[in-house]
Amino acid sequence: MAQPNFILTANRLREGEVAYWRAGAWTACLADAEVFDDKKSAEAALKAAEADVKDRIVVAPYLFEVHVADGIVRPVKEREIIRAAGPTVRTDLGKQARDHVPV
């Protein structure tokens, strides 16, 4: 069985938007997120993200598991699939209206 991959996520404090870690910064798109192929480097990123919590940029950072196949990142758990797609109440606006979120 393949070793799990991880992504670091949080919520932007100002807007409440889902954010994903990429090379020390945050992006709104799951496809742009940095994928960690080992738990040690994922946990190091989580520790580094604590500075952004302290600076009130994001809240509640955590790691979640993803599968990567043919260059496409897919969250393992339903919660992260929903978070990546955006609010479920409006499919005509925001992330759900764009084609970049594979579900």
C-alpha positions in Angstrom: 0.0 0.0 0.0 1.3 3.5 -0.9 2.4 5.9 1.8 -0.2 8.6 2.5 0.3 12.1 1.2 -0.8 15.2 3.3 -1.9 18.8 2.7 -1.9 21.6 5.3 -5.1 23.6 5.5 -6.5 26.4 7.6 -9.1 29.2 7.3 -8.2 32.7 6.6 -9.1 34.8 9.6 -10.3 37.9 7.7 -12.6 36.2 5.1 -13.1 32.7 6.6 -12.0 31.2 3.3 -10.3 27.8 3.2 -6.6 28.2 2.6 -3.9 25.7 1.7 -0.2 25.8 2.4 2.3 26.2 -0.4 5.9 26.9 0.2 5.4 29.1 3.3 2.4 31.0 2.0 -1.4 30.3 1.5 -3.4 29.7 -1.6 -7.2 29.3 -2.0 -7.0 26.5 -4.5 -6.5 22.8 -3.5 -4.8 22.1 -6.8 -2.1 24.7 -5.9 -1.4 23.2 -2.5 1.9 21.7 -1.5 1.6 17.9 -1.2 3.8 16.4 1.5 4.8 12.8 0.9 5.9 12.2 4.4 4.5 12.9 7.8 7.7 14.5 9.1 7.8 17.3 6.5 4.0 17.8 6.8 4.3 18.3 10.6 7.2 20.7 10.0 4.9 22.8 7.8 2.2 22.7 10.4 4.6 24.0 13.0 5.7 26.8 10.6 2.1 27.7 10.1 1.7 28.5 13.8 3.5 31.8 13.0 0.5 32.8 10.8 -1.9 31.8 13.6 0.0 34.1 15.9 -0.1 36.9 13.3 -3.8 36.3 12.9 -3.6 35.4 9.2 -5.2 32.0 9.6 -6.9 29.9 12.2 -7.0 26.2 13.0 -4.4 24.8 10.7 -4.3 21.0 10.4 -3.1 18.2 8.1 -5.4 16.0 6.0 -4.7 13.0 3.8 -4.9 13.1 0.0 -4.4 10.7 -2.8 -2.5 11.8 -5.9 -3.2 10.1 -9.2 -2.2 11.3 -12.6 -1.3 14.7 -11.1 -4.7 15.2 -9.6 -5.0 15.7 -5.9 -8.1 14.2 -4.3 -8.9 14.5 -0.6 -9.6 11.2 1.2 -12.3 12.4 3.5 -15.7 13.9 2.5 -15.2 16.9 4.7 -12.1 18.0 2.7 -13.9 17.4 -0.6 -16.7 19.8 0.5 -14.2 22.4 1.9 -12.3 22.3 -1.4 -15.5 22.9 -3.4 -16.5 25.9 -1.3 -19.9 26.7 0.4 -22.6 24.2 -0.6 -25.4 26.8 -0.7 -24.3 28.5 -3.9 -23.1 26.5 -6.9 -23.3 29.5 -9.2 -20.7 31.5 -7.3 -17.2 31.0 -5.9 -15.2 27.8 -6.1 -18.1 25.6 -7.2 -18.7 27.7 -10.3 -15.1 27.2 -11.4 -13.7 24.0 -13.0 -10.5 23.6 -10.9 -12.0 21.5 -8.1 -12.1 17.8 -8.9 -14.8 16.1 -6.8 
